[in-house]
Amino acid sequence: MGWTEYRASYFKSGKVDRKAECDAYFLEGHNRGHFDVLKSVVIGSVYYAAIKNRMRYLGESDSYEPIDDGKVWCAIFLTSISGNNFSYKDMDETMIPCYYDCPESILKLLSDTDNENALEYRRLCREKRKEKKTRSLSALPVGSIIKWTIGETERIAYKHEAAYQFKRPFWMAMDNSRYYKKTQISNNWEIWEGK
């Protein structure tokens, strides 16, 4: 259950291509012919994929037989890059990894299952997506005031209408001293009623 690290084989624009490295795990080497990658994405540094089994393990003689009706399951890989080295930690949905950003387009491809862990993982991914939609900074109206903390520092900002170099509404500090990008606002924000 540890990490595997090796010298990367795939690069895109001079950087290690995480998606290609993870896809290759299923399509090349000792796994060649055993799996199909139906769809895969990398969100942040986490790889999500709908993987279809193409072989069935027979057990008795360590052999496999080809199958057409293979199950489709979700693979989740944590990834890391150090120079030209690529590291990954491979998991699947039955482990209920604590990474719930798997897109609906992948979840829709997965086979039906009775595995309680896999069902719970799929539910948590869908629940997180619903929560993101309801807790969207973009959905708040202009004039909304929010507060959040970074470490022990409390920040308060209001949503300013589009102006200056901004084509969309943006978040401005209450004293108008600076603006905040959405990425600078932590997920612990809440609507501030003011006191």
C-alpha positions as CSV (number, residue, x, y, z in Angstrom):
1,M,0.0,0.0,0.0
2,G,3.0,2.3,-0.5
3,W,4.2,4.5,-3.3
4,T,6.0,3.3,-6.4
5,E,8.6,5.7,-8.1
6,Y,10.4,5.4,-11.3
7,R,11.9,7.5,-14.1
8,A,9.0,9.0,-16.2
9,S,8.5,7.9,-19.8
10,Y,5.8,10.4,-20.9
11,F,6.3,14.1,-21.1
12,K,4.0,17.0,-22.3
13,S,5.4,20.4,-22.9
14,G,8.6,19.4,-21.1
15,K,6.8,18.2,-18.0
16,V,5.9,14.7,-16.8
17,D,2.5,13.8,-18.2
18,R,0.7,12.3,-15.1
19,K,-2.3,11.0,-17.1
20,A,-0.2,9.2,-19.7
21,E,2.0,7.6,-17.0
22,C,-1.1,6.3,-15.2
23,D,-2.8,5.2,-18.4
24,A,0.4,3.3,-19.3
25,Y,0.1,1.3,-16.0
26,F,-3.0,-0.4,-17.4
27,L,-2.1,-0.5,-21.1
28,E,1.6,-1.5,-21.1
29,G,4.1,-3.8,-19.4
30,H,2.8,-6.8,-17.4
31,N,-0.8,-5.4,-17.6
32,R,-0.9,-5.1,-21.5
33,G,-4.1,-6.7,-22.8
34,H,-5.6,-7.1,-19.3
35,F,-7.4,-3.8,-19.1
36,D,-9.0,-1.0,-21.2
37,V,-9.0,2.6,-20.0
38,L,-12.4,3.9,-21.0
39,K,-11.9,7.4,-19.7
40,S,-9.4,9.0,-17.4
41,V,-8.6,12.5,-16.0
42,V,-6.2,14.1,-13.6
43,I,-7.6,16.6,-11.2
44,G,-4.9,18.3,-9.3
45,S,-2.5,15.5,-8.7
46,V,-5.1,12.7,-8.5
47,Y,-5.8,10.4,-11.4
48,Y,-9.3,9.0,-11.8
49,A,-10.2,6.3,-14.5
50,A,-12.9,4.0,-15.6
51,I,-11.1,0.7,-16.1
52,K,-12.6,-2.3,-17.9
53,N,-11.3,-5.8,-17.2
54,R,-10.4,-7.7,-20.4
55,M,-9.1,-10.9,-18.7
56,R,-10.3,-13.2,-16.0
57,Y,-7.8,-14.9,-13.6
58,L,-8.2,-18.7,-13.5
59,G,-6.2,-19.2,-10.4
60,E,-5.2,-22.9,-10.6
61,S,-2.3,-22.4,-13.1
62,D,-1.7,-18.7,-12.7
63,S,-3.3,-18.2,-16.1
64,Y,-5.9,-15.8,-17.6
65,E,-8.6,-16.1,-20.2
66,P,-10.0,-13.3,-22.3
67,I,-13.5,-12.0,-21.5
68,D,-15.9,-9.6,-23.3
69,D,-18.1,-8.9,-20.3
70,G,-15.5,-7.5,-18.0
71,K,-16.5,-5.2,-15.1
72,V,-15.8,-1.5,-15.2
73,W,-14.4,-0.1,-12.0
74,C,-12.9,3.1,-10.8
75,A,-9.1,3.5,-10.3
76,I,-7.8,6.3,-8.2
77,F,-4.0,7.1,-8.2
78,L,-2.3,9.7,-6.1
79,T,0.6,11.1,-8.0
80,S,3.8,13.1,-7.4
81,I,6.6,14.4,-9.5
82,S,10.2,15.1,-8.5
83,G,12.3,16.3,-11.4
84,N,11.9,13.5,-14.1
85,N,10.7,10.9,-11.5
86,F,7.1,9.9,-11.3
87,S,5.5,8.4,-8.2
88,Y,2.1,7.0,-7.7
89,K,0.0,5.2,-5.1
90,D,-2.6,3.0,-6.8
91,M,-6.0,2.5,-5.2
92,D,-9.5,1.6,-6.3
93,E,-13.0,2.5,-5.3
94,T,-13.4,-0.4,-2.9
95,M,-10.8,1.1,-0.7
96,I,-12.9,4.3,-0.3
97,P,-9.9,6.6,-0.7
98,C,-10.5,10.1,0.7
99,Y,-10.4,11.7,-2.8
100,Y,-13.9,12.4,-4.0
101,D,-13.5,14.6,-7.1
102,C,-14.1,11.7,-9.6
103,P,-16.2,13.3,-12.4
104,E,-19.7,12.1,-13.2
105,S,-18.6,11.2,-16.7
106,I,-16.4,8.4,-15.2
107,L,-18.9,7.4,-12.5
108,K,-21.6,6.8,-15.3
109,L,-19.3,4.3,-17.0
110,L,-18.8,2.1,-14.0
111,S,-20.5,-1.3,-13.8
112,D,-23.3,-2.0,-11.3
113,T,-21.8,-3.5,-8.1
114,D,-22.9,-5.0,-4.8
115,N,-19.6,-4.0,-3.1
116,E,-20.7,-1.7,-0.3
117,N,-17.4,0.2,-0.3
118,A,-17.6,0.9,-4.0
119,L,-21.2,2.1,-3.6
120,E,-20.2,4.3,-0.7
121,Y,-17.3,5.8,-2.7
122,R,-19.6,6.6,-5.6
123,R,-22.1,8.2,-3.3
124,L,-19.5,10.4,-1.6
125,C,-18.2,11.6,-5.0
126,R,-21.7,12.6,-6.0
127,E,-22.4,14.2,-2.6
128,K,-19.2,16.3,-2.8
129,R,-20.2,17.5,-6.3
130,K,-23.6,18.6,-5.0
131,E,-22.0,20.4,-2.1
132,K,-19.6,22.2,-4.4
133,K,-22.5,23.5,-6.5
134,T,-24.3,24.8,-3.4
135,R,-21.1,26.3,-1.9
136,S,-19.9,28.1,-5.0
137,L,-18.4,31.5,-4.6
138,S,-19.5,32.2,-8.2
139,A,-23.1,31.7,-7.2
140,L,-23.1,34.4,-4.5
141,P,-24.6,37.7,-5.6
142,V,-22.6,40.9,-5.9
143,G,-22.5,42.6,-2.5
144,S,-22.2,39.3,-0.5
145,I,-19.7,39.5,2.3
146,I,-17.8,36.4,3.4
147,K,-15.2,35.6,6.0
148,W,-12.6,32.9,6.2
149,T,-9.5,32.1,8.1
150,I,-6.0,31.3,7.0
151,G,-4.1,29.9,9.9
152,E,-5.1,32.2,12.7
153,T,-5.8,35.2,10.5
154,E,-9.4,36.1,9.7
155,R,-10.1,37.7,6.3
156,I,-13.3,39.5,5.3
157,A,-14.2,40.4,1.7
158,Y,-17.2,41.5,-0.3
159,K,-18.1,40.6,-3.9
160,H,-17.5,43.6,-6.0
161,E,-19.2,44.1,-9.4
162,A,-17.0,43.8,-12.5
163,A,-14.7,46.8,-12.8
164,Y,-11.2,47.9,-13.6
165,Q,-9.3,45.1,-15.3
166,F,-11.9,42.5,-14.1
167,K,-14.5,41.3,-16.6
168,R,-16.4,39.4,-13.9
169,P,-17.3,40.2,-10.3
170,F,-14.3,39.8,-7.9
171,W,-13.6,39.6,-4.1
172,M,-12.4,42.8,-2.5
173,A,-11.1,43.2,1.0
174,M,-13.5,45.2,3.2
175,D,-11.0,48.1,3.5
176,N,-10.5,48.1,-0.3
177,S,-6.8,47.5,0.2
178,R,-6.6,44.4,-2.1
179,Y,-8.6,41.9,-4.1
180,Y,-8.6,38.1,-3.6
181,K,-8.6,35.4,-6.3
182,K,-11.0,32.6,-5.7
183,T,-8.1,30.3,-5.2
184,Q,-6.9,32.5,-2.3
185,I,-10.2,32.0,-0.4
186,S,-10.1,28.8,1.6
187,N,-13.0,26.3,1.7
188,N,-13.9,27.3,5.3
189,W,-15.5,30.5,4.1
190,E,-18.9,31.5,5.4
191,I,-21.4,34.3,4.8
192,W,-20.6,37.1,7.2
193,E,-23.5,38.9,8.8
194,G,-21.3,41.7,10.2
195,K,-21.2,43.0,13.8
